[in-house]
Amino acid sequence: MIATDGSKAAENVVDFGIEIAGCSGAKVYAVYVIDISFFDSILMDESWVKNAYEQFERVGRDAICCIEEKAKTVGVEAAPILLKGNAAEKILDFAENQKVDMIVIGSTGKSGVERFMLGSVSEKVMRNSKIPVLVVHERFKPESFIRCGQEEKIVSANIASSDTK
């Protein structure tokens, strides 16, 4: 399972998750959670909340569809999943209910006030998961992987193409 917030920092998470799935023959669940608790905590008119929600939903759909497309280019099956609720709780519940083998998540994504308000989703997932969690640091950019006993291949270029099949 690849959990994303649609941020630029989540790109490494996607690459790692797809690479691991490719090596193990696993299916990927591309998960984005619209944190609806954010809408309960602010006093705004209904039309503003509706517009903000639609924007979050659009970002989420774009993020999980991007993961699905990247996975498809390297022969990995992926299912886009859009959830609503508390991000950490929904990620944990989905992972347990689907009996996923691993949760791949970024160490950070949102920044500044958003991160302060929402708390660290990755930390909550890591501390409360009964399933192995791979936390990918935003500053780490892999140059290459050795894919399943094959020769070394450049990931950043190959994930976006079909050269890693």
N, C-alpha and C positions, 0 to 999 in steps of 0.2 A: 504494500500500500504506500503510495506517495501522497503525503499531505502537503498542500501548497496554499499560500496566501496570495498567489498571483504577483508577488513582488519580483524585482530583478534578482534579489538575493536567492530566490527559490530556484533559479535556473540550475545551480549545481546540484540541488536536491533531485531535480528531475533527471539530470544526466546520470547520477549515481543510481537512482532507483531503477531506471530503464536498463542500465548496464547489468545490475545484479539480476534483474528479471531475465534478461537475455542469457546470462550464464547458467541460470538455474532452470530455465524453461517455465518460469512462473508467469501467471497473469498479473497485470497491474491494475489496482484500483486507484484512479486519479481522483483525490478527494479535496474538495474546497468547502469550507463551512462559512456560511453567512452568519455572523455573530449578531443575532437579533437582540441580545441583552443590551447592546449599544443603543438601540432605538428606544428601549424602555427607560434608559437613564437620562434622556434629554427631553426637554419640553419644547417641542416644535409643532407647527401646524401639520395636519394630516397630509397635505399635498407635498410638503418638504420631505416628510418621512417616506412617503411612497416613492418619490423621485430618488432619494438616497438609497432606498432598498433596491430599486431597479438598477441603479448604478452598480451596487455591490454584486447583484445577481449577474449582470453583464460581465463584470470583471471575473467573477467565478467561472462562468461558462467559458469565457475565452481561455482562462488558465487551464481548465481541465481538458478542453478540446485540443489545446496546444500539446499537452502531455500525450493525449490519445494519438495525435498525428505523428509526434516524434517517435513514439513506441512503434507505430505501424510501419514507419520507414525502415526499422531494423528488425521487423518480424516478431515484435512482442505484442501480444493481445492486451488491450487496455480498455477499461470501462470507466467512463466519466461519471462521477458521483457528486452531486450538489446537495449539501445538507444545510439545515437551519438550526441554530441553537448556540450553546456555549461551545467554542471551538475544541478545547481540550476534551470535554466530555463526549462530544459527538465523534471525535476521532477515535477515542478509546472504545466507545460503544460499538461503532461500526467495525473496528478491527476485531473485537471479541466476537461479535455476532457473525462476521464473515469468516472467522477463524484464519485470519491472515497469518503468514509466517513471520513478517517483519513490517515495522512502520518506519518509513524513511521520511525525515522531517528536517527542516532547517533550524540552525541555532538562533537565527534572528530573521526578521523579514520586515515587519513594520518598524518604524523608528519614532523617536521623540515622544510626543504626547500620546500617540496611538498605542505604542508599546507600553507606556506607563499605565494607561487606562485599562488595557486589555490584560496586562500581566504577560508572563512568558508562557505561551502555549506549549512550546517544546519542552520547557522544564516540567510543566504539569503532566504532560504526556509521559515523559521519561520517568518521573517519580511514581506514577500511578499505573503504568502498563504492566500487564502480566506477560506481554509479548515482547520479544526483542525490539529495541528501538535503535536505529542508526541516526545520529544527529550529525548533519553535515554543516560544517562551519562555513559561513558566507565568504570568508576570505580565501578559502582553499579552492583552487581551480586545478583539477587534475590535468596533467599534460597527456597522460596515456594510461591505459589499463592493459594488463595481459589477460586477454579474454579466453577463459576456459582452456588453457593450455596452448593457445595459438600464439603467434608472434605478437609483439607489442604493437598496439594500434593507437593512433591519436584519437582521443574521445571527442574533443570539442568540435572537430571537423566531421567526424564519422557519425555522431549521434544524429546530426541533421541530414545525413545522406544514408544510402543503403549499403555503404561499403563495409559495414561491420557484420554483415550476415555471414 
